[in-house]
Amino acid sequence: MTPLVPAGGTAAPATPAHRTGQAEQSGQGERTGAPAPAPAAALERARELAPRLAARAAAHDAAGSFPAEDFADLRAAGLLGLLVPARLGGTGARFTDYTEVAAELAAGAGATALIYNMHASVTGALAHTPDDLARRLGAPDSFFAARDRTLRQAADGALFAVAMSERGAGSRLSRIATAYRRTAHGYRITGTKSFVSGAGHADAYLVAARDRDADAPSVSYFLVPAGDGIRVDPVWDSLGMRATGSHDLHLDTEVPADALLGGVEGLALPMAEIMPQWLVASYAAVYAGVARAALRAAAAHLRERNLHTLPAVRARLGRADAEAAAARLVVAEAARRVTEQPGTPETNRWVWRAKLTAGDTAAAVAASALEAAGASATRRGHPLERIYRDARCGALQPATSDVCADWLGTAALGGDPDHDTEAPRW
C-alpha cells in the first residue's frame, strides 16, 4: 500500500494501532484491502456484524476504549470503502446506502457507528462532490488526483477522522481558533481540536483551520496525516458515546500544498451550506439506529422479567416503536433527496429535519424504554442503560437540536436560515 500522505509529503510515523505493534493485541493486523461489496451486500455485512459489535460494546463503554476489533471487522468487510467509487476500489454507494449501513451498525454499537460516520463524512464529501461543482468553486486539476489517492486509501482500509470542533466554538467554523499560514512547501497548522472521535487511531484527520492572515473568516479543510506534530490528549470521559475516544487533538505540523482539500482556500464555509448532509444528516442515521437498539434492548429485558404482559408497558413500547419508525422514515426521505437532488433548498431542509428528528427521537425512545424496563435496567453494564446514555448525546451533537429547530423555523418563516440570524450557523 502507498503511504498515507499527499503527494510531495513525508510519510508520517505509523501511530494508529493497526499500523504498530498494538495491532496484534487489538486484532487489527495489516490492512488487507478486502474486495468492496456491492451496496446490497454491504448492508447485509453490516447486519451480520451488528451482533458482534453489540457483544463488545459494554466493555468498550466501561473502559472508554476505542473499539479496535470492530474496525478490524469493518475493514475486513470492505466497509471503509463504502462511499468510494468502484473505479477506485470501493463500493460506490450512495448517501441512501450509507444511511442504511450506518443505522445497522448503530443498532449494534452506537459509538462504533459514530466513529464510522466521521470516516464516511470525509470519504462521502470527497466522493460525492460533483466534479463540475468543484471546478466552479475553483478546484485545480491537481485536486482530482489528490482526491482519488485519498479515496483509494480508504478503499484499502485507511480510517479517517474529523477534527473540526473546538472548546468555546463548538462546530461553528467561523469561530475556530486553529489557524494555518502558508510556508515555502505548503501550510503550517497550529491549534487544538476537541471531540475528535477516533483520536489516536485514525490514519489522517480532516482539520478545519482559518487563515491566520485574513481579516474576514476564511476557513479551509486540510487532510493531515497522523504522526509528527499531532498529539492526542486523552481527556474523553463522557456521559455517553464513551467508546468513541473523542479526545483532544493538538496540532503543530506542516503539510504539503495538496493537503488542502479542494485545492482552494476558504471553501469550508460555502461547502457547509451547499452540502450540509456530511455535517448534519450523517449523524441522523446513527441515532435512528440507536433508537432501534433501545427498542430491542427494552423488549428483551421486558420479556425476561415477564413485564411484557402489562398493558402500560406494551403501550410505551408501541409508542416508542412508532416514533423510531417515523424518525427512520424522515432520515430515509432526507437521504433519498440528497442522492437524487443534492444541494437544493428543499433537500437541505430535509437534511436539518432528519438531524432534529433523529436526535430528539433517540433520546425520547430510550428514556421511555428505560422507564418501562424499571430500575433494574439502570444498573451500569445493562445494555439499556448504556444505550440511554448514548442516545442522550444525539440532540447535543452538531448541529444541536436547538440549532436545527431554529434553522427550520427561520426557513418556515420565509427567511434564509444560513444567513438571516444574528450569529452565523457555521
Secondary structure, DSSP 8 states (H G I E B T S, - for coil): ---SS-TTS------SGGGSTHHHHHT--S--------HHHHHHHHHHHHHHHHHHHHHHHHHT---HHHHHHHHHTTGGGTTS-GGGTS----HHHHHHHHHHHHHH-HHHHHHHHHHHHHHHHHHHS-HHHHHHTT--HHHHHHHHHHHHHHHTT--EEEE--BTTTBT-GGG---EEEE-SSEEEEEEEEEEETTTTT-SEEEEEEEETT-SS--EEEEEEESSTTEEEE-----SS-GGG--EEEEEEEEEEGGGBGGGSTT-HHHHHHH-GGGTTHHHHHHHHHHHHHHHHHHHHHHHHTT-TT-HHHHHHHHHHHHHHHHHHHHHHHHHHHHHHSTT-HHHHHHHHHHHHHHHHHHHHHHHHHHHHH-GGGGSTT-HHHHHHHHHHTGGGSSS-HHHHHHHHHHHHTTS-TTTSSSS---
